[in-house]
Amino acid sequence: MSNSKIQIRLVETFTDNETQKAMDVWRKAYKDDPFVRAVTGGDPELYEKFIHSVLLATSRGGKVYFASYADVEVAGVSAWYPPGRIFGDTPEQSKGGFDELFEGADPELKKWWLDYIPKFDAQTTAALGEGVKLASWHLMFIGVLPDIQHRGIGTALVNHVKQIADAEGKVLCVETGTEVDVKFYEYCGFFIKGPVVEYENPTQNFSMWVLSTEKD
Ligand SMILES: CC(C)(COP(=O)(O)OP(=O)(O)OC[C@H]1O[C@@H](n2cnc3c(N)ncnc32)[C@H](O)[C@@H]1OP(=O)(O)O)[C@@H](O)C(=O)NCCC(=O)NCCS
């Protein structure tokens, strides 16, 4: 069901204003996210830098959509890699973002990242199949302002890209870390792929599910 209060738009140029508005949504939406907490060692400064690095990378290499809701100009933000693009496929995605974040991180956290990344990649490949993530619309981040969640904004952000993907004959995929998010994605038409994997982390252990809109 479409909701006329919700409008979705692709944002191609990020002014400071757009960056601040997107950051405000994601900062609030991801406040208690176990994955972001784990990968930043629970450090609030790194938390902020991590979220900013995702925005920088996806605005340079992917597609970022804003949802407005009634008079709330930026109520939700989703960031995707379209088919053929993937996180980190050009050095410019990480410049001023992940590169600096990684360089400045605590050695123990850095060691953890280097151990985690290949395991995470292996989980996704085993769940989806070789090359499937690259061939799909990959959802990197999605967040809706907590005060106005459960009003269909998250679904509208996903459906917008699903329509594009359907027209291209492509599927959507995502990795996510909480059962609540899994429920949301199932509601949006995703299916769980492969087993949930538990990852150990010095700050917070977390789970990871892989989902896609392709039926088995
Ligand atoms: C996930 C998120 C984007 C969903 O946005 P939303 O605007 O609330 O989603 P919708 O209103 O379209 O919800 C659609 C349906 O998904 C399910 N759902 C969404 N949030 C849920 C929750 N917290 N608990 C259980 N089910 C939920 C419900 O079935 C819901 O329908 P209902 O509200 O009629 O029951 C939002 O909760 C969010 O920003 N979460 C924090 C950030 C995050 O975890 N992002 C995903 C990480 S990969």
The ligand as an SDF file (V2000), in Angstrom:
LIG
                    3D

 48 50  0  0  0  0  0  0  0  0999 V2000
   14.5670   -1.2150   10.1710 C   0  0  0  0  0  0  0  0  0  0  0  0
   13.9110    0.1770    9.9660 C   0  0  0  0  0  0  0  0  0  0  0  0
   14.6420    0.9000    8.8290 C   0  0  0  0  0  0  0  0  0  0  0  0
   12.4510   -0.0430    9.5910 C   0  0  0  0  0  0  0  0  0  0  0  0
   11.8790    1.2310    9.3280 O   0  0  0  0  0  0  0  0  0  0  0  0
   10.3200    1.5410    9.6070 P   0  0  0  0  0  0  0  0  0  0  0  0
   10.0010    2.8100    8.9190 O   0  0  0  0  0  0  0  0  0  0  0  0
   10.0190    1.4570   11.0460 O   0  0  0  0  0  0  0  0  0  0  0  0
    9.6690    0.3010    8.8610 O   0  0  0  0  0  0  0  0  0  0  0  0
    8.1320    0.1280    8.4410 P   0  0  0  0  0  0  0  0  0  0  0  0
    7.2540    1.0460    9.1950 O   0  0  0  0  0  0  0  0  0  0  0  0
    8.0710    0.1760    6.9570 O   0  0  0  0  0  0  0  0  0  0  0  0
    7.8860   -1.3470    8.9760 O   0  0  0  0  0  0  0  0  0  0  0  0
    7.4100   -2.3450    8.1740 C   0  0  0  0  0  0  0  0  0  0  0  0
    7.2110   -3.6090    8.9870 C   0  0  0  0  0  0  0  0  0  0  0  0
    8.4830   -4.1750    9.3590 O   0  0  0  0  0  0  0  0  0  0  0  0
    8.3410   -4.7970   10.6270 C   0  0  0  0  0  0  0  0  0  0  0  0
    9.1260   -4.0410   11.6050 N   0  0  0  0  0  0  0  0  0  0  0  0
    9.7410   -2.8390   11.4510 C   0  0  0  0  0  0  0  0  0  0  0  0
   10.3450   -2.4600   12.6050 N   0  0  0  0  0  0  0  0  0  0  0  0
   10.0980   -3.4510   13.4920 C   0  0  0  0  0  0  0  0  0  0  0  0
   10.4120   -3.6400   14.8740 C   0  0  0  0  0  0  0  0  0  0  0  0
   11.1370   -2.7300   15.5630 N   0  0  0  0  0  0  0  0  0  0  0  0
    9.9770   -4.7590   15.4860 N   0  0  0  0  0  0  0  0  0  0  0  0
    9.2580   -5.6980   14.8050 C   0  0  0  0  0  0  0  0  0  0  0  0
    8.9200   -5.5580   13.5100 N   0  0  0  0  0  0  0  0  0  0  0  0
    9.3240   -4.4610   12.8570 C   0  0  0  0  0  0  0  0  0  0  0  0
    6.8830   -4.7100   10.9900 C   0  0  0  0  0  0  0  0  0  0  0  0
    6.2040   -5.8210   10.4670 O   0  0  0  0  0  0  0  0  0  0  0  0
    6.4740   -3.4530   10.2820 C   0  0  0  0  0  0  0  0  0  0  0  0
    5.1130   -3.3610   10.0390 O   0  0  0  0  0  0  0  0  0  0  0  0
    4.1620   -2.7370   11.2040 P   0  0  0  0  0  0  0  0  0  0  0  0
    4.8110   -1.4810   11.6970 O   0  0  0  0  0  0  0  0  0  0  0  0
    2.8860   -2.5150   10.4760 O   0  0  0  0  0  0  0  0  0  0  0  0
    4.1000   -3.7970   12.2490 O   0  0  0  0  0  0  0  0  0  0  0  0
   13.9420    1.0110   11.2720 C   0  0  0  0  0  0  0  0  0  0  0  0
   13.3790    0.2390   12.3020 O   0  0  0  0  0  0  0  0  0  0  0  0
   15.3340    1.4700   11.6950 C   0  0  0  0  0  0  0  0  0  0  0  0
   15.7750    2.5670   11.3370 O   0  0  0  0  0  0  0  0  0  0  0  0
   16.0240    0.6440   12.5100 N   0  0  0  0  0  0  0  0  0  0  0  0
   17.3320    1.0040   13.0600 C   0  0  0  0  0  0  0  0  0  0  0  0
   18.4290    0.8870   12.0320 C   0  0  0  0  0  0  0  0  0  0  0  0
   18.5660   -0.5220   11.5260 C   0  0  0  0  0  0  0  0  0  0  0  0
   18.5840   -1.4590   12.3040 O   0  0  0  0  0  0  0  0  0  0  0  0
   18.6590   -0.6650   10.1990 N   0  0  0  0  0  0  0  0  0  0  0  0
   18.8040   -1.9570    9.5300 C   0  0  0  0  0  0  0  0  0  0  0  0
   20.1660   -2.5050    9.7440 C   0  0  0  0  0  0  0  0  0  0  0  0
   20.7140   -3.4460    8.3430 S   0  0  0  0  0  0  0  0  0  0  0  0
  1  2  1  0
  2  3  1  0
  2  4  1  0
  2 36  1  0
  4  5  1  0
  5  6  1  0
  6  7  2  0
  6  8  1  0
  6  9  1  0
  9 10  1  0
 10 11  2  0
 10 12  1  0
 10 13  1  0
 13 14  1  0
 14 15  1  0
 15 16  1  0
 15 30  1  0
 16 17  1  0
 17 18  1  0
 17 28  1  0
 18 19  1  0
 18 27  1  0
 19 20  2  0
 20 21  1  0
 21 22  1  0
 21 27  2  0
 22 23  1  0
 22 24  2  0
 24 25  1  0
 25 26  2  0
 26 27  1  0
 28 29  1  0
 28 30  1  0
 30 31  1  0
 31 32  1  0
 32 33  2  0
 32 34  1  0
 32 35  1  0
 36 37  1  0
 36 38  1  0
 38 39  2  0
 38 40  1  0
 40 41  1  0
 41 42  1  0
 42 43  1  0
 43 44  2  0
 43 45  1  0
 45 46  1  0
 46 47  1  0
 47 48  1  0
M  END
$$$$
